[in-house]
Amino acid sequence: MICPKLIEKRKIEKLSEVPQGGSAPAGTLVEKNAGWRNKRPVLSEEKCIGCFQCYLYCPDGVIRKADKKISIDYDFCKGCGICQKICPVSAIRMEDE
């Protein structure tokens, strides 16, 4: 169970309010996912509104800003599902590997 305080919704009104770095410091993710992930996040680009909540809450920093949308680095994603839970418009779904 994910702590509700961790996933509280925050209203971001401007792109400048979104931090420029991910959750994991640069260079800390050096080994690819070893294949133990059961589910992976899949983005619906049509639904994504570019709020970057998933980017802010990703504990591994595998979600990157790409223009006004996001991209996911599947090599390092562990499939925790936090991005799906935090997305206000359900633009991310977890899919079986």
Number of C-alpha atoms within 10 A of each C-alpha: 3 10 7 8 7 10 15 9 12 9 9 12 9 8 12 8 9 14 11 12 13 18 16 13 10 10 6 9 14 8 8 12 14 9 10 9 14 12 16 19 22 17 19 11 13 7 11 18 14 16 21 22 21 23 27 19 19 20 17 17 22 20 23 19 15 10 8 11 14 18 15 18 11 15 13 19 21 20 20 18 19 19 27 20 17 22 21 15 11 14 17 23 17 18 12 11 11
